[in-house]
Amino acid sequence: MQANAPPPIQCRDLSRSFGHAGARVDALEPVELHFAAGETTAIVGPSGCGKSTLLRLIAGLDTPSTGSVRIGGETPLQMRQRAALSVAFQDAALLPWRTVRGNIALARKLARLPPDPASVDRLIALVGLAGFEDRRPADLSGGMRQRAAIARCLISDPRVLLLDEPFGAVDELTRARLNHELPALWQGRGVTTLLVTHSVSEAVMLSDRVIVLSPRPARVVADIAIDLARPRATGAEADALIANVTEALAQSAPPRPQPA
């Protein structure tokens, strides 16, 4: 595989349990998942089902109980060590004493890459923050902080991008705008992207494929291809796919207890 090519991700017999016998919580049943190189895959499921656990295992931020993750033949840790994998969470987690430019430049430094002020400023402009380079996080709106967080992830030119509810902390109007504007940044770079979201419409509009997980312990209950042209627009095809994902989620939920 070429050094700058997006890698596939392979999860084999991957599971995660917490605690010990007698007080064990199974978060993720053993799963076999393959994520194609360069594709964007959304992971949806009920709250607390294990979506973020799966993402953390793929990122190498947690240790599986069984199984393994390989990203183009490497471990997640090896990918992170060479700055080929980036993660963005719902909390932008920008350093409050650093400016937008300073936060993004620091990510490049931590990736052991040489300073490149031109690339930092170019990325700031791409995410729509030109004019706010010298502002600190407290001076930014929630949407602007998320833009900065996405830029921070992309400054190392990663081959894998993992997004855990990256727009979940912003209002609906801002979320819709970010959904429309930001995906082109990573989709145009040839990055293998995984997106955890609670929003079915967001999953359909942003991804090439949607994985639906069951309530905990998580297992794969549906694997739905999103065959829509880009740029995405709402319409009958999108509505039908949203309905398919919604139905899969409904069928995965445990039956409600009947009143006595």
N, C-alpha and C positions, 0 to 999 in steps of 0.2 A: 504493500500500500504506500502511496506517495505520502511524504511527511505532512503535507497540508491538505490531504484528502479527508473528508469527513468519514469517521469510522462507524461500523455497525456496533450495536450493543447486544450482548448475549447473556441472558440470565438463565442459569441451569439449576433446577431443583432448589430455587432460592426461597428461603423461609426465614421468619423471625419470630421468636418467642421471648417473653420477658418474665422475670421472676424465676421460681423454682418449683419443684414438685409440690403440689398442694396449694400453691398460690401462683400458678403459671398462667400467663395471658398469651394466647396465640394471636399475634397481630397479622401475620401473613402466612397462609398455607404455601406449601411448595409450589412454585410456579415455573413454567418454562416460557420465556418471552424472548423474542428477537425483534430488535428495532433496526430498521433498514438505515443504511448510511444516507445522510443528507435529508431524511424525512423529519417532519414535525408530528409527534404523537402526543395526543392529550390523554390524560388519565383521570377518569371521573369515578365517583362513587359516593355513598352516604358519608356524612361527617363521622370522623373517627374510624373509618374502615381500614385504614392502612396505606392510603395514597402517599402521604409524606414519608412513611416508613420505607416504602418501596423506593422512593426517590433518594432518600438518604443512603440506602444500601447501594444504589447505583452510583451515587457520588462518592462512596467510600467513607462516609461520615458516621456509619454504623457498621457493626460486624454481623454478618448473617449467622443464624443458628445452623442452617444447612445450606449447601450449594455455593455457587460462585457467580461473580460478574466479570465478564471480560469485555473490554472496549477495544475493538480492533486488535485483539491479541494481548492487550495490556491490562493490568489491574487499574481500578479507579485511582488508587494512590499514585501509581506511575503516571497516569494522565495528569493528575493535579500537580505533581512535582515538576512537570515540564510545562505547566500553565496551559494545557490543552483542554482542560475541563473547567467550566465556570458554573456557579450556582447563584441564583437570585431568589430570595425569599420574600414573603409578604411584607416583612419589615425591611425597609431599604437599608437600615443599619449603617448609614453614613456617619463618619466621624464628625461630631458636632463642631469641633474646633478647626476643621479644615474646610476650605472652599470647595465648590463643585470641581474646579480644576484640580485642586489639591487631592481630593478623594480619588479621582480617576487616575491621576499621575501616580499616586501611591500604589494603586493596584498593579500598575505596570512595573513599578519598582519591586514589589513583592514577588512578581512573576520572574524576577531577575532578567528583565529586559532593559535595554538602554533607554535613557530618557528620549522622548519624542514629543515635544510640545506641540508640533504641528498636527500630529495624529490625535492628540488629546483634544485640541481645539476643533479639529474637523469632526470628531465624534460628538462633541458637545453641540455643534451646529446641527448635525444629523438628527439628534434626539430633540431638537427644538429648544435648546437652552442657551443659544447665543445671546449675549448680553447679561447672562447670569453666572458667568464663569467665576466671578470673585465673590459670589454670595455664599453664605454658610447655610447648612440645612434648615436652621430655624427660620430663615427668611424665605423658604420655598414652600409651595403648596404640596399636598400629598402626591399629586400627579407628577409634579416637577421632581420630587425626590425619587420617585420610581424611575423616571427618565434617567436621572443621574445614576441610579443603581444599575440600570440596563447598560448604560455606557461604560460603567466600571467593569461589568462582566465582559464586555466586548473588546476592551482596550488591549487585552492580551491575544486577541484573534484566536479564540478557542475553537476546537473542532467539535466539542460537545457542550451544549448549553442546557442546564437543568433549571426549570422555572417552577417554584412552589408558590402558587397563588400570587404571582407578582403584582396583580392589579386588584387584589382583594381588599386592600385598605383604603381605596379611593372611592369617591362617589360614582354613581352610575354614568353620568355624563362624561366624566373624565375617563372612566374605564372604557366606555365605548370609543372615545377618541384615541386612547392608547392602543386598543385592539386594532384600530384601523391604521394607525400610523407606524407603530414600532415593529411589527413582525417583519416588514420588508428589510429591516436592518440585518436580522439573522438569516432570513430565508434567502437573501441575496448573497450570503457569504459561504454557502455550502456547509452548513452546520447541522449536525444531528441534534435535534431538540426534543426534549420531553417537557410537557407542561401539565402540572397538576392544577385542576380547577374544579370549583363547585358549579360553574356555569355551563350548562349543556350548550347553549347557543355560542358561547365563547369557544368551547371545544370544537364545535363544528366549523366555525368561521376561521379558526386559526390553524387547524391541523390537517394532516393527510390521512389520519387514522385516529380512532377513538377506542381506548381500552376501558371497559366498564368493569369495576370491581364490586364484589358483594360486600355486605356488612362483615365486620370482623368475626372470624379471621378472614382476611381478604383472599378471594380467588377470582380468577377471570371468568366473567359470565357472558361477555360479549366482546367481539373484536370487529369493529365497523370501519370499513374503508370510506373515506370522504373524497369522492370523485367529483370535485367542483373546480372550475377554472379559477385562476387567480388573475386580478384581484377579486376577492370574494364579494358577493352581493347577495342580499336576501332575495328570496324568490321561492317558487314551488319546490325546486329540488332541495334547497337548503332547509325549508320547512319540513319536508319529508324525512330528511336525515336527522333533524332535531327531534322529530317525533319518534324515530327508530331508537335513538339513544335514550330518550325519556322513557320509552316503553321497556327497554332493557333494564334501566335503573329500577323501574317500578316492579318488574318481575323478580329482580334480585332481592328486594326487601323482604324481610320475614313477615309472615302474616300477623296482622294485629290480633291481640287476644279478644275473644268475644266476651261481651258483658255477661255476667252470671244471671 
